[in-house]
Amino acid sequence: MRLLNRFLTYVKIYSTSDAESETTPSSPQQWDIAKYIFQELQDLGLSDVSMDENGYIMAYVPSNISENEPTVGFIAHYDTSPDFNGKDVNPQIWEDYNGGDLLLNQETGFTLSSEKFPSLKKYVGKTLITTDGTSLLGADDKAGVAEIVTAAEYLLAHPEIKHGRIAIGFTPDEEIGRGAHKFDVAKFGAEYAYTLDGSEVGELEFENFNAAGAVVKINGLSVHPGYAFGQMKNAGLLAVEFAQMLPANETPSTTKGFEGFYHLMEIKGDVSEAKLQYIIRDHDAEKFENRKKFITEKVAEFNAKHGENTAEIEIKEQYRNMKQQFEGKMHIVEIAEQAMKDANIEPKIKAIRGGTDGAQLSYMGLPCPNIFAGGENFHGPYEYVALESMEKAVKVIVNIAKARK
């Protein structure tokens, strides 16, 4: 029950990140959960608990062996996605799930359909935690945070389990691609680490998208609509036109596997100004560079048609595919694979159609594969997680932590 109660406490704390902010954390509400976790780690008796001026939290489970065992790290992020409402989360608990539809909200009739989401059938007999249909749940990645804290608590309470020094770290702003930007790898002091930020049980990932964010600004000209003939440039209409210039078959809903995409995250504006916010993704480095070049060329074409400086583009790198960082270091993946097998879990090694803090950290000198946290349907009101999946993640953490000498 400690794991469940911990998770329920976390998801009720508003902590949505903000892509338009330049601060770290990007939103003031993230400080609320950061301060809560920081105090919790101190109360549990972890050593060297710290939180820096940017909201990065680190703590340690001291080694209880004399051998020179490497320090292993576990990392998760406490922010939630700005893709959907993350405020006033009201989690629902469904014990002994029967495999059918779940009416999440009596007032609105919002339903989690087992026909629409057949993955629910895997959880018959399990305890599910869902939303009430008005918010996301926040299992991405508060499930990961809860699992790491619970595993650390368990290791402290069971000194008979021999292990080296265990480092744990929690970050802000992963959901907007900045989770590891200010992570102090040297201070963390781990030889390698794992993010607990995957989905279904068994996921183990060491390759991911290359990623960038792009903001296209459209400059219009607002005049009185009664006298607008030949003068008005409606930025809102122009923004819609630009969106249609990108390939309709290269979006998240039309691609799979190793196929990349352009994803229009947000479009807003008025007659005088509009902005389109995109994310650009591809596993292949060359194709990724071509995608950035393509959208920049479309801006140039747009300006050729509508006038110089009608559109402007800013592209920011977010993270890179970490696969190449594991050349000669596959033992790190193999340790996690064996830890899952020891917990009677079948490993599912695959590429992430997304990214984690681990992608950036791997390029910063901290090899960091990604492990399941257990949730499904992230970033929306259909999100859910099984308690049993979270319990399995805790077992995997403990198995990885165990000394191997």
VMD Tcl script that draws the C-alpha trace (Angstrom):
set ca {
  {0.00 0.00 0.00}
  {2.95 2.35 0.49}
  {3.64 2.30 -3.24}
  {0.00 2.97 -4.11}
  {-0.42 5.74 -1.55}
  {2.83 7.36 -2.62}
  {1.77 7.35 -6.27}
  {-1.69 8.75 -5.47}
  {-0.10 11.55 -3.49}
  {2.24 12.46 -6.35}
  {-0.39 12.53 -9.09}
  {-2.60 14.89 -7.10}
  {0.20 17.50 -7.03}
  {-0.07 19.78 -10.07}
  {3.26 19.77 -11.94}
  {2.67 20.43 -15.66}
  {5.70 21.84 -17.51}
  {5.57 24.82 -19.87}
  {7.38 24.77 -23.22}
  {7.13 28.55 -23.66}
  {8.93 29.32 -20.41}
  {12.70 29.81 -20.29}
  {13.05 29.11 -16.56}
  {14.05 25.83 -14.90}
  {11.74 24.39 -13.77}
  {9.62 25.82 -16.56}
  {6.54 26.19 -14.36}
  {6.22 27.33 -10.73}
  {3.95 24.43 -9.81}
  {6.80 21.96 -10.32}
  {8.40 23.33 -7.19}
  {5.49 21.95 -5.14}
  {6.19 18.33 -5.99}
  {9.97 18.86 -5.96}
  {9.84 20.16 -2.41}
  {7.55 17.33 -1.38}
  {9.86 14.64 -2.80}
  {12.93 16.32 -1.32}
  {11.40 16.27 2.17}
  {10.18 12.70 1.72}
  {13.67 11.48 0.83}
  {15.08 13.18 3.91}
  {12.40 11.64 6.11}
  {13.14 8.17 4.71}
  {16.76 8.50 5.79}
  {18.52 8.53 2.43}
  {21.99 10.07 2.46}
  {23.24 13.27 0.82}
  {19.76 14.43 -0.17}
  {19.97 17.62 -2.22}
  {17.88 19.85 -4.44}
  {19.57 22.53 -6.53}
  {18.35 25.91 -7.71}
  {16.85 24.33 -10.83}
  {14.79 21.70 -9.02}
  {17.05 18.69 -9.67}
  {16.88 16.25 -6.76}
  {19.56 13.70 -5.87}
  {19.90 11.22 -3.00}
  {21.73 7.99 -2.22}
  {21.32 4.59 -0.65}
  {24.77 3.93 0.86}
  {26.68 0.81 -0.09}
  {26.49 -2.03 2.43}
  {29.39 -4.05 1.02}
  {33.15 -3.57 1.15}
  {33.78 -4.52 -2.48}
  {34.30 -1.83 -5.07}
  {30.86 -2.19 -6.69}
  {29.97 0.54 -9.23}
  {27.44 3.19 -8.29}
  {24.21 2.54 -10.19}
  {21.65 5.28 -10.74}
  {17.87 5.40 -11.19}
  {16.20 8.49 -12.64}
  {12.64 9.70 -13.27}
  {10.94 13.02 -13.99}
  {8.25 14.65 -11.88}
  {6.74 17.03 -14.43}
  {3.69 16.04 -16.47}
  {2.90 16.71 -20.09}
  {1.37 20.02 -21.22}
  {-0.51 18.07 -23.92}
  {-3.55 17.77 -21.66}
  {-4.87 19.18 -18.39}
  {-2.71 18.08 -15.46}
  {-4.46 20.06 -12.73}
  {-6.91 18.69 -10.15}
  {-6.11 15.07 -10.95}
  {-8.69 12.80 -9.34}
  {-7.41 9.21 -9.64}
  {-9.89 6.33 -9.67}
  {-9.00 2.88 -8.30}
  {-10.48 -0.26 -9.83}
  {-9.71 -3.45 -7.95}
  {-9.97 -6.86 -9.65}
  {-10.60 -5.33 -13.09}
  {-13.04 -7.48 -15.11}
  {-11.87 -6.62 -18.62}
  {-14.85 -4.48 -19.58}
  {-15.46 -0.78 -20.09}
  {-14.78 1.57 -17.18}
  {-17.14 4.50 -16.63}
  {-14.64 6.99 -15.28}
  {-17.02 9.88 -14.73}
  {-20.71 9.50 -13.89}
  {-21.48 13.16 -14.63}
  {-19.91 13.33 -18.09}
  {-20.25 9.70 -19.09}
  {-16.51 9.56 -19.93}
  {-15.58 5.92 -20.49}
  {-12.35 3.98 -20.87}
  {-13.38 1.50 -23.56}
  {-11.84 -1.95 -23.72}
  {-12.82 -2.08 -27.40}
  {-11.03 1.17 -28.21}
  {-8.07 0.21 -25.99}
  {-7.68 -3.58 -26.28}
  {-4.50 -3.45 -24.17}
  {-6.83 -3.31 -21.17}
  {-7.45 -7.04 -21.60}
  {-3.93 -7.69 -20.31}
  {-4.96 -6.36 -16.91}
  {-7.91 -8.58 -16.04}
  {-7.81 -9.27 -12.31}
  {-5.38 -6.42 -11.64}
  {-5.85 -3.18 -9.72}
  {-6.04 -0.28 -12.17}
  {-5.56 3.40 -11.43}
  {-7.24 5.68 -13.98}
  {-8.24 9.31 -14.41}
  {-11.77 10.65 -13.96}
  {-11.76 11.79 -17.59}
  {-11.01 15.45 -16.86}
  {-7.20 15.26 -16.73}
  {-4.26 13.07 -17.52}
  {-3.13 10.75 -14.73}
  {0.57 11.56 -14.51}
  {1.87 7.97 -14.42}
  {4.33 9.45 -16.92}
  {6.43 9.71 -14.91}
  {5.18 9.83 -11.36}
  {4.88 6.06 -11.49}
  {8.64 6.00 -12.10}
  {9.27 8.39 -9.21}
  {7.11 6.32 -6.85}
  {8.82 3.09 -7.91}
  {12.33 4.45 -7.36}
  {11.49 5.93 -3.96}
  {9.75 2.71 -2.88}
  {12.71 0.59 -4.01}
  {15.11 2.85 -2.11}
  {12.94 2.57 0.98}
  {12.89 -1.22 0.61}
  {16.68 -1.47 0.28}
  {17.17 0.65 3.39}
  {14.79 -1.62 5.31}
  {16.48 -4.84 4.09}
  {20.22 -4.65 4.76}
  {20.48 -8.38 4.02}
  {20.25 -7.42 0.33}
  {23.84 -6.60 -0.55}
  {24.39 -3.72 -2.95}
  {26.78 -0.98 -3.89}
  {25.99 2.72 -3.67}
  {22.64 3.56 -5.30}
  {22.09 7.02 -6.73}
  {18.59 8.33 -7.40}
  {17.70 11.48 -9.29}
  {14.49 13.32 -10.18}
  {14.25 15.97 -12.85}
  {11.87 18.70 -14.02}
  {10.83 19.47 -17.61}
  {11.39 16.11 -19.31}
  {8.08 16.47 -21.11}
  {9.32 19.55 -22.96}
  {12.69 18.01 -23.86}
  {14.76 19.80 -21.20}
  {14.80 17.27 -18.38}
  {18.53 16.59 -18.45}
  {19.79 19.98 -19.64}
  {21.05 21.01 -16.21}
  {21.59 17.57 -14.68}
  {24.95 17.44 -12.87}
  {26.33 14.08 -14.04}
  {29.57 14.47 -12.07}
  {27.70 15.19 -8.83}
  {25.36 12.24 -9.43}
  {28.43 10.01 -9.46}
  {26.95 6.93 -11.13}
  {28.85 4.72 -13.55}
  {25.61 4.04 -15.39}
  {21.91 4.57 -14.72}
  {18.38 3.71 -15.81}
  {15.38 5.94 -16.38}
  {12.07 4.50 -15.20}
  {9.99 6.17 -17.90}
  {8.73 3.42 -20.20}
  {5.25 2.04 -20.65}
  {4.11 -1.58 -20.37}
  {5.81 -4.23 -18.27}
  {9.00 -5.58 -19.79}
  {9.95 -2.59 -21.92}
  {13.70 -2.05 -22.12}
  {14.95 0.58 -24.53}
  {18.35 1.87 -25.54}
  {17.52 3.65 -28.78}
  {15.12 6.49 -29.39}
  {14.17 9.36 -31.67}
  {16.42 12.23 -32.59}
  {14.36 15.22 -31.57}
  {13.97 18.94 -32.16}
  {11.33 21.55 -31.53}
  {10.35 24.12 -34.15}
  {8.33 27.30 -33.74}
  {7.00 28.94 -36.91}
  {5.86 32.53 -36.39}
  {3.51 34.09 -38.93}
  {3.47 37.90 -39.17}
  {0.19 39.32 -40.43}
  {-1.21 42.78 -41.01}
  {-4.36 43.77 -39.13}
  {-6.62 46.48 -40.50}
  {-10.31 47.20 -40.10}
  {-12.19 44.36 -41.88}
  {-14.47 46.86 -43.57}
  {-11.50 48.43 -45.36}
  {-9.27 45.35 -45.62}
  {-9.37 44.73 -49.36}
  {-5.86 44.36 -50.73}
  {-4.27 45.17 -47.38}
  {-5.10 42.66 -44.64}
  {-2.79 39.68 -44.11}
  {-4.65 37.35 -41.76}
  {-1.96 35.52 -39.77}
  {-4.45 32.95 -38.53}
  {-5.44 31.91 -42.04}
  {-1.81 31.94 -43.16}
  {-0.91 29.63 -40.27}
  {-3.49 27.12 -41.43}
  {-2.07 27.34 -44.95}
  {1.46 26.69 -43.69}
  {0.35 23.65 -41.68}
  {-1.01 22.12 -44.88}
  {2.39 22.44 -46.57}
  {3.85 19.63 -44.44}
  {3.26 15.98 -45.44}
  {-0.11 14.74 -44.21}
  {1.21 11.16 -44.04}
  {4.15 12.04 -41.78}
  {2.38 12.70 -38.51}
  {2.28 10.65 -35.28}
  {-1.06 9.09 -36.24}
  {0.18 7.96 -39.68}
  {3.62 6.57 -38.77}
  {4.98 3.67 -36.72}
  {8.15 1.73 -35.94}
  {11.21 3.61 -37.15}
  {9.23 6.14 -39.22}
  {9.70 9.78 -38.27}
  {7.19 12.62 -38.27}
  {6.29 16.29 -37.90}
  {3.84 16.86 -35.05}
  {1.87 20.10 -34.78}
  {1.63 20.48 -31.01}
  {-0.12 23.84 -30.90}
  {-1.42 26.53 -33.20}
  {-2.65 29.85 -31.91}
  {-2.90 33.44 -33.02}
  {-5.05 36.19 -34.41}
  {-5.05 38.43 -37.48}
  {-1.77 40.13 -36.67}
  {0.32 37.18 -35.44}
  {0.16 33.40 -35.20}
  {2.49 30.65 -33.98}
  {2.73 26.99 -34.87}
  {4.66 24.80 -32.45}
  {6.05 21.56 -33.89}
  {8.14 18.69 -32.71}
  {10.34 16.91 -35.28}
  {11.29 13.27 -34.78}
  {13.28 10.57 -36.58}
  {15.41 7.61 -35.46}
  {17.79 7.98 -38.42}
  {20.25 10.86 -38.01}
  {20.42 11.71 -41.71}
  {16.64 11.67 -42.12}
  {16.36 13.84 -39.02}
  {18.67 16.46 -40.52}
  {16.66 16.33 -43.75}
  {13.44 16.95 -41.81}
  {14.84 20.11 -40.23}
  {16.05 21.24 -43.65}
  {12.66 20.47 -45.23}
  {10.59 22.55 -42.81}
  {13.07 25.44 -43.15}
  {12.73 25.27 -46.93}
  {8.95 25.38 -46.59}
  {9.25 28.61 -44.64}
  {11.35 30.05 -47.47}
  {8.75 28.95 -50.04}
  {6.02 30.50 -47.92}
  {7.87 33.82 -47.81}
  {8.45 33.71 -51.56}
  {4.69 33.51 -51.99}
  {3.49 35.91 -49.29}
  {6.35 38.33 -48.88}
  {9.68 38.49 -47.10}
  {9.54 37.88 -43.33}
  {5.92 36.76 -43.40}
  {7.10 33.60 -41.67}
  {10.04 33.02 -39.32}
  {11.29 29.73 -37.91}
  {13.32 28.80 -34.85}
  {14.53 25.23 -34.41}
  {15.93 23.97 -31.11}
  {17.68 20.63 -30.62}
  {16.14 18.52 -27.86}
  {17.88 15.14 -27.73}
  {19.64 12.54 -29.88}
  {19.33 8.81 -30.42}
  {21.34 7.21 -27.62}
  {21.96 3.89 -29.42}
  {25.49 4.73 -30.49}
  {26.43 5.54 -26.89}
  {26.06 1.85 -26.00}
  {28.72 0.54 -28.34}
  {30.95 -1.57 -26.11}
  {28.61 -1.04 -23.14}
  {25.83 -3.52 -23.82}
  {26.42 -5.12 -20.42}
  {24.37 -2.25 -18.99}
  {21.37 -3.35 -21.03}
  {22.06 -7.01 -20.24}
  {22.00 -6.32 -16.49}
  {18.48 -4.88 -16.79}
  {17.42 -7.73 -19.05}
  {18.54 -10.32 -16.49}
  {16.93 -8.33 -13.65}
  {13.60 -8.61 -15.46}
  {14.01 -12.34 -16.06}
  {14.81 -12.80 -12.36}
  {11.47 -11.11 -11.62}
  {9.68 -13.47 -14.06}
  {9.24 -10.70 -16.61}
  {9.81 -11.24 -20.31}
  {12.02 -8.36 -21.56}
  {10.68 -6.42 -24.55}
  {13.67 -4.70 -26.12}
  {12.59 -2.10 -28.64}
  {13.20 1.42 -29.88}
  {11.37 4.28 -28.17}
  {9.02 6.32 -30.31}
  {9.85 9.21 -28.08}
  {12.67 10.16 -25.77}
  {13.69 10.16 -22.14}
  {16.13 12.02 -19.97}
  {18.37 9.02 -20.56}
  {18.90 9.98 -24.19}
  {20.51 13.28 -23.23}
  {22.30 11.81 -20.23}
  {23.91 9.14 -22.39}
  {25.48 11.91 -24.47}
  {26.57 13.64 -21.27}
  {28.64 10.61 -20.26}
  {26.06 8.68 -18.23}
  {24.86 5.61 -20.20}
  {21.19 5.39 -19.36}
  {18.74 2.87 -20.89}
  {15.02 3.20 -20.25}
  {12.92 0.72 -18.26}
  {9.15 0.36 -18.02}
  {7.22 2.29 -15.38}
  {3.98 0.45 -16.17}
  {1.58 3.09 -17.46}
  {-0.44 3.09 -20.68}
  {-2.05 5.80 -22.87}
  {0.18 8.60 -21.61}
  {-0.56 12.32 -22.07}
  {-4.34 12.18 -22.02}
  {-7.52 11.34 -20.10}
  {-7.35 7.64 -21.06}
  {-4.10 7.14 -19.17}
  {-3.96 4.31 -16.64}
  {-1.52 2.12 -14.75}
  {-1.82 -1.21 -12.96}
  {-0.56 -1.37 -9.38}
  {0.93 -4.78 -10.13}
  {2.97 -3.30 -12.99}
  {4.43 -0.71 -10.62}
  {5.24 -3.44 -8.11}
  {7.12 -5.34 -10.82}
  {9.14 -2.23 -11.62}
  {10.17 -1.99 -7.97}
  {11.38 -5.61 -8.12}
  {13.43 -4.88 -11.22}
  {15.09 -1.88 -9.54}
  {15.99 -4.00 -6.53}
  {17.36 -6.77 -8.76}
  {19.53 -4.32 -10.69}
  {20.79 -2.85 -7.42}
  {21.96 -6.20 -6.03}
  {25.71 -6.68 -5.90}
  {27.13 -8.98 -8.58}
  {30.45 -9.90 -6.96}
}
mol new
graphics top color blue
foreach p $ca { graphics top sphere $p radius 0.5 }
foreach p [lrange $ca 0 end-1] q [lrange $ca 1 end] { graphics top cylinder $p $q radius 0.2 }
display resetview
